Amino acid sequence: METINKREAWNKGKLVGQKPPLKPKDIWAIRIYLQNAHAVRDLAMFNLAIDSKLRGCDLVSLHVRDVTHGNQVLPRAMVIQRKTQRPVQFELTEPTRTAVSAWLEKSHLRSDQFLFPSRVTRSPHVSTRQYARIVHHWAEAVGLDPSTYGTHSMRRTKATLIYKRTKNLRAVQLLLGHSKLESTVRYLGIEVDDALEISEQTEI
């Protein structure tokens, strides 16, 4: 009898699909952890990742001048996305401006330098792979499963919170820099979230 070699599925034992956004309690847990650890760079990176909703490749390639004017951190910034070449604006909240200011004061970076320079000499700024490892460390440090959360969790967090509060898809589309509304619907997983919300309201 001929022996059939059964190849193991590539995704066996792995979580696939979109990474979930962080919950508000997770955001505060990570912030407190980074503050207690005096991780000045990471706190600036975390807060900016949440506020900006940028893809990892755009976050790590930010220059100091993108978020500052003179010695002041801007309350609002705009960058051109690498993937779409479309501009996207974002607000820098007070905690983010404070964290970025503390990082700039410590690092003594010039306006033309990358905001998050790499500690590896061959790379001018933190790589997307290194950023992913940093995010996994944040998740693990506060008791979350690092395999469940990733860089897209950072991008999705504030967008998801804004949608749940406003139900304004068009606004979230603009904030994420999506060219198509369908991309925003798919990105937020709205159908699933709404179904769960309805289910919770009708539990008996």
MARLO-986342 format. One line per 10 residues: number of its first residue (from 1); for each residue x negated, y, z negated of C-alpha. Coordinates in steps of 0.25 Angstrom, whole numbers. Layout:
REM residues N
NUM) X,Y,Z  ...
REM end
This chain:
REM residues 204
1) 0,0,0  -5,14,4  -9,22,-8  -3,36,-8  -11,47,-14  -3,56,-22  -9,70,-22  -5,78,-34  3,91,-32  -6,103,-32
11) 3,110,-42  5,99,-51  4,104,-66  3,118,-61  12,130,-62  16,135,-48  24,147,-44  24,161,-49  17,165,-62  27,170,-72
21) 27,184,-77  22,187,-92  33,190,-102  33,203,-110  28,195,-122  17,189,-114  12,203,-109  11,208,-124  4,195,-128  -7,197,-118
31) -8,212,-120  -10,209,-135  -20,198,-133  -28,207,-124  -28,219,-133  -32,210,-145  -43,204,-136  -48,218,-132  -47,213,-118  -47,228,-112
41) -48,224,-97  -38,212,-98  -28,221,-105  -29,231,-94  -28,220,-84  -16,214,-90  -8,227,-92  -12,231,-78  -8,218,-72  6,219,-79
51) 9,233,-75  3,233,-61  10,220,-56  -2,218,-47  -7,205,-40  -20,200,-47  -28,204,-35  -23,219,-35  -25,220,-51  -39,215,-51
61) -43,224,-39  -38,237,-46  -48,248,-47  -48,258,-59  -44,269,-49  -31,262,-46  -25,264,-60  -32,276,-65  -34,291,-62  -46,297,-68
71) -47,292,-82  -32,289,-83  -25,276,-80  -13,278,-71  1,276,-75  4,271,-61  -5,265,-50  -4,260,-36  -12,249,-29  -12,243,-15
81) -9,228,-16  -19,219,-10  -9,208,-5  1,218,1  -7,231,3  5,238,-3  4,248,-14  10,245,-27  12,254,-39  12,250,-54
91) 13,257,-67  3,256,-78  9,256,-92  3,263,-104  -2,250,-109  -9,247,-96  -15,261,-95  -20,260,-109  -26,246,-106  -32,250,-93
101) -38,263,-99  -45,255,-110  -51,245,-99  -56,257,-91  -62,263,-104  -69,250,-107  -74,246,-93  -78,260,-88  -73,257,-74  -74,268,-63
111) -61,271,-55  -67,264,-43  -70,251,-50  -60,239,-51  -52,240,-64  -55,225,-68  -69,223,-63  -74,208,-63  -85,204,-73  -90,195,-62
121) -100,203,-53  -96,197,-40  -81,202,-42  -78,217,-42  -65,215,-50  -58,204,-58  -54,193,-48  -40,188,-46  -44,175,-51  -51,181,-63
131) -38,189,-66  -30,176,-65  -39,170,-76  -37,182,-85  -22,181,-84  -23,167,-87  -31,170,-100  -21,181,-104  -9,171,-103  -17,160,-110
141) -21,170,-121  -7,173,-125  -2,158,-125  4,158,-110  1,147,-101  -10,153,-92  -6,144,-80  8,150,-80  4,164,-79  -5,171,-69
151) -9,184,-62  5,185,-56  11,184,-70  5,198,-72  10,203,-59  24,198,-61  26,202,-76  30,216,-75  37,215,-62  46,204,-68
161) 49,212,-81  53,224,-72  62,215,-64  69,209,-76  71,223,-82  75,230,-69  80,220,-59  74,229,-49  67,220,-38  63,232,-29
171) 55,239,-40  48,226,-44  45,223,-29  38,237,-28  31,235,-41  25,222,-36  22,227,-22  30,216,-15  34,219,-1  46,210,-1
181) 57,210,-12  58,195,-10  43,194,-15  47,201,-28  59,192,-30  51,180,-28  40,185,-36  49,188,-48  56,175,-47  69,183,-49
191) 78,172,-46  73,163,-56  72,174,-67  86,178,-64  91,164,-65  85,162,-78  90,175,-83  104,171,-79  102,157,-85  98,163,-99
201) 110,172,-99  120,161,-97  114,151,-106  124,145,-116
REM end
